[in-house]
Amino acid sequence: MQTPILYSTTQFYAEYIKNEFSEHPIWIRDIYGRPKLPDKRAWTFWQFANRGHLKGIAGYTDLNVFNGTMRGLIKLK
């Protein structure tokens, strides 16, 4: 059984998720800077908007950062 990853904006997290669902990884979207969650929880992924270019995509696209090692990323699979 796979554990879902919760995707949220920083604001939604602060209002509805903080201090909850501790068994789930968090994928946080924050376009203003590196996220600092109000309950000091570590995020697993961080999505930031409109700053990157990727081959095959015209214009800017959202980019994502994994907060961990390659081994940790593979373990999420």
Jmol script that loads the backbone (N, CA, C; Angstrom):
load data "model"
ATOM      1  N   MET A   1       0.828  -1.178   0.000  1.00  0.00           N
ATOM      2  CA  MET A   1       0.000   0.000   0.000  1.00  0.00           C
ATOM      3  C   MET A   1       0.878   1.249   0.000  1.00  0.00           C
ATOM      4  N   GLN A   2       0.573   2.180  -0.864  1.00  0.00           N
ATOM      5  CA  GLN A   2       1.323   3.424  -0.966  1.00  0.00           C
ATOM      6  C   GLN A   2       0.763   4.475  -0.001  1.00  0.00           C
ATOM      7  N   THR A   3       1.641   5.237   0.609  1.00  0.00           N
ATOM      8  CA  THR A   3       1.226   6.370   1.439  1.00  0.00           C
ATOM      9  C   THR A   3       1.071   7.584   0.545  1.00  0.00           C
ATOM     10  N   PRO A   4      -0.085   8.241   0.551  1.00  0.00           N
ATOM     11  CA  PRO A   4      -0.266   9.432  -0.289  1.00  0.00           C
ATOM     12  C   PRO A   4       0.661  10.565   0.130  1.00  0.00           C
ATOM     13  N   ILE A   5       1.055  11.357  -0.847  1.00  0.00           N
ATOM     14  CA  ILE A   5       1.788  12.588  -0.590  1.00  0.00           C
ATOM     15  C   ILE A   5       0.765  13.714  -0.623  1.00  0.00           C
ATOM     16  N   LEU A   6       0.750  14.548   0.408  1.00  0.00           N
ATOM     17  CA  LEU A   6      -0.190  15.662   0.461  1.00  0.00           C
ATOM     18  C   LEU A   6       0.418  16.873  -0.240  1.00  0.00           C
ATOM     19  N   TYR A   7      -0.331  17.432  -1.200  1.00  0.00           N
ATOM     20  CA  TYR A   7       0.101  18.612  -1.941  1.00  0.00           C
ATOM     21  C   TYR A   7      -0.708  19.794  -1.441  1.00  0.00           C
ATOM     22  N   SER A   8      -0.023  20.897  -1.136  1.00  0.00           N
ATOM     23  CA  SER A   8      -0.716  22.039  -0.564  1.00  0.00           C
ATOM     24  C   SER A   8       0.071  23.316  -0.798  1.00  0.00           C
ATOM     25  N   THR A   9      -0.638  24.434  -0.816  1.00  0.00           N
ATOM     26  CA  THR A   9       0.035  25.723  -0.758  1.00  0.00           C
ATOM     27  C   THR A   9       0.436  25.972   0.692  1.00  0.00           C
ATOM     28  N   THR A  10       1.336  26.889   0.911  1.00  0.00           N
ATOM     29  CA  THR A  10       1.759  27.227   2.271  1.00  0.00           C
ATOM     30  C   THR A  10       0.577  27.741   3.086  1.00  0.00           C
ATOM     31  N   GLN A  11      -0.250  28.595   2.484  1.00  0.00           N
ATOM     32  CA  GLN A  11      -1.400  29.162   3.189  1.00  0.00           C
ATOM     33  C   GLN A  11      -2.405  28.080   3.590  1.00  0.00           C
ATOM     34  N   PHE A  12      -2.747  27.182   2.661  1.00  0.00           N
ATOM     35  CA  PHE A  12      -3.694  26.105   2.965  1.00  0.00           C
ATOM     36  C   PHE A  12      -3.133  25.206   4.068  1.00  0.00           C
ATOM     37  N   TYR A  13      -1.839  24.913   3.984  1.00  0.00           N
ATOM     38  CA  TYR A  13      -1.198  24.088   5.007  1.00  0.00           C
ATOM     39  C   TYR A  13      -1.363  24.726   6.380  1.00  0.00           C
ATOM     40  N   ALA A  14      -1.066  26.028   6.469  1.00  0.00           N
ATOM     41  CA  ALA A  14      -1.154  26.736   7.751  1.00  0.00           C
ATOM     42  C   ALA A  14      -2.574  26.728   8.313  1.00  0.00           C
ATOM     43  N   GLU A  15      -3.568  26.816   7.443  1.00  0.00           N
ATOM     44  CA  GLU A  15      -4.956  26.897   7.891  1.00  0.00           C
ATOM     45  C   GLU A  15      -5.584  25.540   8.204  1.00  0.00           C
ATOM     46  N   TYR A  16      -5.220  24.493   7.449  1.00  0.00           N
ATOM     47  CA  TYR A  16      -5.964  23.236   7.550  1.00  0.00           C
ATOM     48  C   TYR A  16      -5.147  21.979   7.848  1.00  0.00           C
ATOM     49  N   ILE A  17      -3.858  21.998   7.583  1.00  0.00           N
ATOM     50  CA  ILE A  17      -3.089  20.752   7.678  1.00  0.00           C
ATOM     51  C   ILE A  17      -2.091  20.736   8.828  1.00  0.00           C
ATOM     52  N   LYS A  18      -1.604  21.899   9.254  1.00  0.00           N
ATOM     53  CA  LYS A  18      -0.544  21.906  10.277  1.00  0.00           C
ATOM     54  C   LYS A  18      -0.933  21.045  11.473  1.00  0.00           C
ATOM     55  N   ASN A  19       0.060  20.361  11.973  1.00  0.00           N
ATOM     56  CA  ASN A  19      -0.087  19.442  13.122  1.00  0.00           C
ATOM     57  C   ASN A  19      -0.992  18.244  12.841  1.00  0.00           C
ATOM     58  N   GLU A  20      -1.257  17.963  11.580  1.00  0.00           N
ATOM     59  CA  GLU A  20      -2.093  16.825  11.198  1.00  0.00           C
ATOM     60  C   GLU A  20      -1.345  15.972  10.169  1.00  0.00           C
ATOM     61  N   PHE A  21      -1.785  14.752   9.957  1.00  0.00           N
ATOM     62  CA  PHE A  21      -1.292  13.861   8.900  1.00  0.00           C
ATOM     63  C   PHE A  21       0.228  13.677   8.939  1.00  0.00           C
ATOM     64  N   SER A  22       0.782  13.515  10.123  1.00  0.00           N
ATOM     65  CA  SER A  22       2.246  13.427  10.262  1.00  0.00           C
ATOM     66  C   SER A  22       2.848  12.220   9.554  1.00  0.00           C
ATOM     67  N   GLU A  23       2.023  11.214   9.237  1.00  0.00           N
ATOM     68  CA  GLU A  23       2.527  10.025   8.547  1.00  0.00           C
ATOM     69  C   GLU A  23       2.635  10.221   7.037  1.00  0.00           C
ATOM     70  N   HIS A  24       2.200  11.370   6.534  1.00  0.00           N
ATOM     71  CA  HIS A  24       2.215  11.635   5.090  1.00  0.00           C
ATOM     72  C   HIS A  24       3.293  12.645   4.713  1.00  0.00           C
ATOM     73  N   PRO A  25       4.030  12.368   3.641  1.00  0.00           N
ATOM     74  CA  PRO A  25       4.967  13.366   3.122  1.00  0.00           C
ATOM     75  C   PRO A  25       4.202  14.597   2.621  1.00  0.00           C
ATOM     76  N   ILE A  26       4.843  15.751   2.672  1.00  0.00           N
ATOM     77  CA  ILE A  26       4.224  17.004   2.234  1.00  0.00           C
ATOM     78  C   ILE A  26       4.931  17.527   0.984  1.00  0.00           C
ATOM     79  N   TRP A  27       4.125  17.859  -0.019  1.00  0.00           N
ATOM     80  CA  TRP A  27       4.607  18.526  -1.233  1.00  0.00           C
ATOM     81  C   TRP A  27       4.015  19.924  -1.159  1.00  0.00           C
ATOM     82  N   ILE A  28       4.848  20.905  -0.881  1.00  0.00           N
ATOM     83  CA  ILE A  28       4.372  22.252  -0.601  1.00  0.00           C
ATOM     84  C   ILE A  28       4.667  23.186  -1.778  1.00  0.00           C
ATOM     85  N   ARG A  29       3.693  23.990  -2.136  1.00  0.00           N
ATOM     86  CA  ARG A  29       3.883  24.993  -3.198  1.00  0.00           C
ATOM     87  C   ARG A  29       4.038  26.347  -2.530  1.00  0.00           C
ATOM     88  N   ASP A  30       5.176  26.986  -2.794  1.00  0.00           N
ATOM     89  CA  ASP A  30       5.438  28.311  -2.247  1.00  0.00           C
ATOM     90  C   ASP A  30       6.208  29.108  -3.284  1.00  0.00           C
ATOM     91  N   ILE A  31       5.574  30.102  -3.861  1.00  0.00           N
ATOM     92  CA  ILE A  31       6.208  30.881  -4.927  1.00  0.00           C
ATOM     93  C   ILE A  31       7.045  32.032  -4.385  1.00  0.00           C
ATOM     94  N   TYR A  32       7.007  32.274  -3.080  1.00  0.00           N
ATOM     95  CA  TYR A  32       7.710  33.423  -2.500  1.00  0.00           C
ATOM     96  C   TYR A  32       9.085  33.084  -1.958  1.00  0.00           C
ATOM     97  N   GLY A  33       9.360  31.820  -1.723  1.00  0.00           N
ATOM     98  CA  GLY A  33      10.666  31.431  -1.204  1.00  0.00           C
ATOM     99  C   GLY A  33      10.624  30.059  -0.570  1.00  0.00           C
ATOM    100  N   ARG A  34      11.778  29.618  -0.121  1.00  0.00           N
ATOM    101  CA  ARG A  34      11.903  28.298   0.504  1.00  0.00           C
ATOM    102  C   ARG A  34      10.895  28.187   1.649  1.00  0.00           C
ATOM    103  N   PRO A  35      10.047  27.161   1.631  1.00  0.00           N
ATOM    104  CA  PRO A  35       8.973  27.073   2.623  1.00  0.00           C
ATOM    105  C   PRO A  35       9.472  26.820   4.044  1.00  0.00           C
ATOM    106  N   LYS A  36       8.814  27.485   4.983  1.00  0.00           N
ATOM    107  CA  LYS A  36       9.002  27.240   6.417  1.00  0.00           C
ATOM    108  C   LYS A  36       7.606  26.986   6.952  1.00  0.00           C
ATOM    109  N   LEU A  37       7.315  25.737   7.240  1.00  0.00           N
ATOM    110  CA  LEU A  37       5.974  25.372   7.681  1.00  0.00           C
ATOM    111  C   LEU A  37       5.764  25.809   9.126  1.00  0.00           C
ATOM    112  N   PRO A  38       4.541  26.268   9.457  1.00  0.00           N
ATOM    113  CA  PRO A  38       4.291  26.853  10.776  1.00  0.00           C
ATOM    114  C   PRO A  38       4.481  25.895  11.948  1.00  0.00           C
ATOM    115  N   ASP A  39       4.388  24.598  11.711  1.00  0.00           N
ATOM    116  CA  ASP A  39       4.603  23.618  12.782  1.00  0.00           C
ATOM    117  C   ASP A  39       6.022  23.049  12.749  1.00  0.00           C
ATOM    118  N   LYS A  40       6.885  23.709  11.967  1.00  0.00           N
ATOM    119  CA  LYS A  40       8.305  23.341  11.831  1.00  0.00           C
ATOM    120  C   LYS A  40       8.518  21.961  11.213  1.00  0.00           C
ATOM    121  N   ARG A  41       7.512  21.459  10.547  1.00  0.00           N
ATOM    122  CA  ARG A  41       7.591  20.160   9.880  1.00  0.00           C
ATOM    123  C   ARG A  41       8.465  20.278   8.633  1.00  0.00           C
ATOM    124  N   ALA A  42       9.214  19.242   8.353  1.00  0.00           N
ATOM    125  CA  ALA A  42      10.035  19.215   7.137  1.00  0.00           C
ATOM    126  C   ALA A  42       9.157  18.868   5.936  1.00  0.00           C
ATOM    127  N   TRP A  43       9.335  19.571   4.844  1.00  0.00           N
ATOM    128  CA  TRP A  43       8.618  19.253   3.613  1.00  0.00           C
ATOM    129  C   TRP A  43       9.428  18.248   2.821  1.00  0.00           C
ATOM    130  N   THR A  44       8.738  17.462   1.998  1.00  0.00           N
ATOM    131  CA  THR A  44       9.396  16.446   1.173  1.00  0.00           C
ATOM    132  C   THR A  44       9.704  16.996  -0.215  1.00  0.00           C
ATOM    133  N   PHE A  45       8.730  17.686  -0.803  1.00  0.00           N
ATOM    134  CA  PHE A  45       8.921  18.354  -2.094  1.00  0.00           C
ATOM    135  C   PHE A  45       8.513  19.806  -1.962  1.00  0.00           C
ATOM    136  N   TRP A  46       9.168  20.656  -2.739  1.00  0.00           N
ATOM    137  CA  TRP A  46       8.815  22.077  -2.794  1.00  0.00           C
ATOM    138  C   TRP A  46       8.630  22.437  -4.261  1.00  0.00           C
ATOM    139  N   GLN A  47       7.472  22.973  -4.577  1.00  0.00           N
ATOM    140  CA  GLN A  47       7.196  23.450  -5.933  1.00  0.00           C
ATOM    141  C   GLN A  47       7.236  24.969  -5.920  1.00  0.00           C
ATOM    142  N   PHE A  48       8.006  25.526  -6.851  1.00  0.00           N
ATOM    143  CA  PHE A  48       8.020  26.976  -7.011  1.00  0.00           C
ATOM    144  C   PHE A  48       7.686  27.300  -8.454  1.00  0.00           C
ATOM    145  N   ALA A  49       7.111  28.439  -8.682  1.00  0.00           N
ATOM    146  CA  ALA A  49       6.440  28.715  -9.958  1.00  0.00           C
ATOM    147  C   ALA A  49       7.234  29.622 -10.893  1.00  0.00           C
ATOM    148  N   ASN A  50       7.046  29.335 -12.177  1.00  0.00           N
ATOM    149  CA  ASN A  50       7.419  30.226 -13.277  1.00  0.00           C
ATOM    150  C   ASN A  50       8.851  30.749 -13.243  1.00  0.00           C
ATOM    151  N   ARG A  51       9.783  29.884 -12.927  1.00  0.00           N
ATOM    152  CA  ARG A  51      11.172  30.328 -12.911  1.00  0.00           C
ATOM    153  C   ARG A  51      12.097  29.477 -13.772  1.00  0.00           C
ATOM    154  N   GLY A  52      11.583  28.409 -14.327  1.00  0.00           N
ATOM    155  CA  GLY A  52      12.488  27.499 -15.001  1.00  0.00           C
ATOM    156  C   GLY A  52      12.104  27.196 -16.424  1.00  0.00           C
ATOM    157  N   HIS A  53      13.086  26.738 -17.139  1.00  0.00           N
ATOM    158  CA  HIS A  53      12.894  26.251 -18.499  1.00  0.00           C
ATOM    159  C   HIS A  53      13.307  24.790 -18.542  1.00  0.00           C
ATOM    160  N   LEU A  54      12.511  23.983 -19.213  1.00  0.00           N
ATOM    161  CA  LEU A  54      12.841  22.584 -19.420  1.00  0.00           C
ATOM    162  C   LEU A  54      12.716  22.264 -20.896  1.00  0.00           C
ATOM    163  N   LYS A  55      13.612  21.446 -21.383  1.00  0.00           N
ATOM    164  CA  LYS A  55      13.586  21.033 -22.776  1.00  0.00           C
ATOM    165  C   LYS A  55      12.226  20.414 -23.107  1.00  0.00           C
ATOM    166  N   GLY A  56      11.631  20.874 -24.201  1.00  0.00           N
ATOM    167  CA  GLY A  56      10.343  20.344 -24.640  1.00  0.00           C
ATOM    168  C   GLY A  56       9.147  21.136 -24.141  1.00  0.00           C
ATOM    169  N   ILE A  57       9.383  22.134 -23.271  1.00  0.00           N
ATOM    170  CA  ILE A  57       8.294  22.968 -22.769  1.00  0.00           C
ATOM    171  C   ILE A  57       8.579  24.407 -23.171  1.00  0.00           C
ATOM    172  N   ALA A  58       7.653  24.992 -23.936  1.00  0.00           N
ATOM    173  CA  ALA A  58       7.812  26.381 -24.355  1.00  0.00           C
ATOM    174  C   ALA A  58       7.502  27.305 -23.180  1.00  0.00           C
ATOM    175  N   GLY A  59       8.330  28.282 -22.969  1.00  0.00           N
ATOM    176  CA  GLY A  59       8.099  29.242 -21.889  1.00  0.00           C
ATOM    177  C   GLY A  59       8.539  28.716 -20.542  1.00  0.00           C
ATOM    178  N   TYR A  60       8.132  29.432 -19.522  1.00  0.00           N
ATOM    179  CA  TYR A  60       8.488  29.055 -18.155  1.00  0.00           C
ATOM    180  C   TYR A  60       7.590  27.929 -17.647  1.00  0.00           C
ATOM    181  N   THR A  61       8.110  27.178 -16.703  1.00  0.00           N
ATOM    182  CA  THR A  61       7.343  26.101 -16.079  1.00  0.00           C
ATOM    183  C   THR A  61       7.659  26.038 -14.589  1.00  0.00           C
ATOM    184  N   ASP A  62       6.758  25.448 -13.825  1.00  0.00           N
ATOM    185  CA  ASP A  62       7.026  25.249 -12.403  1.00  0.00           C
ATOM    186  C   ASP A  62       8.155  24.233 -12.238  1.00  0.00           C
ATOM    187  N   LEU A  63       8.941  24.418 -11.194  1.00  0.00           N
ATOM    188  CA  LEU A  63      10.026  23.494 -10.875  1.00  0.00           C
ATOM    189  C   LEU A  63       9.798  22.928  -9.482  1.00  0.00           C
ATOM    190  N   ASN A  64      10.401  21.780  -9.213  1.00  0.00           N
ATOM    191  CA  ASN A  64      10.239  21.101  -7.934  1.00  0.00           C
ATOM    192  C   ASN A  64      11.591  20.693  -7.380  1.00  0.00           C
ATOM    193  N   VAL A  65      11.685  20.717  -6.052  1.00  0.00           N
ATOM    194  CA  VAL A  65      12.899  20.328  -5.340  1.00  0.00           C
ATOM    195  C   VAL A  65      12.536  19.198  -4.381  1.00  0.00           C
ATOM    196  N   PHE A  66      13.368  18.167  -4.338  1.00  0.00           N
ATOM    197  CA  PHE A  66      13.207  17.098  -3.357  1.00  0.00           C
ATOM    198  C   PHE A  66      14.100  17.406  -2.169  1.00  0.00           C
ATOM    199  N   ASN A  67      13.574  17.299  -0.973  1.00  0.00           N
ATOM    200  CA  ASN A  67      14.308  17.578   0.255  1.00  0.00           C
ATOM    201  C   ASN A  67      14.848  16.264   0.819  1.00  0.00           C
ATOM    202  N   GLY A  68      15.912  15.781   0.217  1.00  0.00           N
ATOM    203  CA  GLY A  68      16.472  14.515   0.677  1.00  0.00           C
ATOM    204  C   GLY A  68      17.509  13.981  -0.283  1.00  0.00           C
ATOM    205  N   THR A  69      17.828  12.729  -0.117  1.00  0.00           N
ATOM    206  CA  THR A  69      18.838  12.060  -0.921  1.00  0.00           C
ATOM    207  C   THR A  69      18.188  11.239  -2.039  1.00  0.00           C
ATOM    208  N   MET A  70      18.989  10.780  -2.962  1.00  0.00           N
ATOM    209  CA  MET A  70      18.480   9.915  -4.033  1.00  0.00           C
ATOM    210  C   MET A  70      17.891   8.633  -3.423  1.00  0.00           C
ATOM    211  N   ARG A  71      18.533   8.102  -2.402  1.00  0.00           N
ATOM    212  CA  ARG A  71      18.022   6.911  -1.729  1.00  0.00           C
ATOM    213  C   ARG A  71      16.636   7.188  -1.118  1.00  0.00           C
ATOM    214  N   GLY A  72      16.453   8.363  -0.521  1.00  0.00           N
ATOM    215  CA  GLY A  72      15.166   8.730   0.045  1.00  0.00           C
ATOM    216  C   GLY A  72      14.096   8.879  -1.009  1.00  0.00           C
ATOM    217  N   LEU A  73      14.472   9.414  -2.161  1.00  0.00           N
ATOM    218  CA  LEU A  73      13.527   9.579  -3.267  1.00  0.00           C
ATOM    219  C   LEU A  73      13.088   8.210  -3.789  1.00  0.00           C
ATOM    220  N   ILE A  74      14.019   7.307  -3.964  1.00  0.00           N
ATOM    221  CA  ILE A  74      13.703   5.965  -4.442  1.00  0.00           C
ATOM    222  C   ILE A  74      12.813   5.232  -3.442  1.00  0.00           C
ATOM    223  N   LYS A  75      13.053   5.465  -2.170  1.00  0.00           N
ATOM    224  CA  LYS A  75      12.273   4.817  -1.123  1.00  0.00           C
ATOM    225  C   LYS A  75      10.792   5.247  -1.156  1.00  0.00           C
ATOM    226  N   LEU A  76      10.499   6.441  -1.658  1.00  0.00           N
ATOM    227  CA  LEU A  76       9.117   6.905  -1.770  1.00  0.00           C
ATOM    228  C   LEU A  76       8.323   6.118  -2.804  1.00  0.00           C
ATOM    229  N   LYS A  77       9.022   5.493  -3.750  1.00  0.00           N
ATOM    230  CA  LYS A  77       8.377   4.768  -4.846  1.00  0.00           C
ATOM    231  C   LYS A  77       7.455   3.702  -4.419  1.00  0.00           C
TER     232      LYS A  77
END
end "model"
wireframe off; spacefill off
backbone 0.3
color backbone group
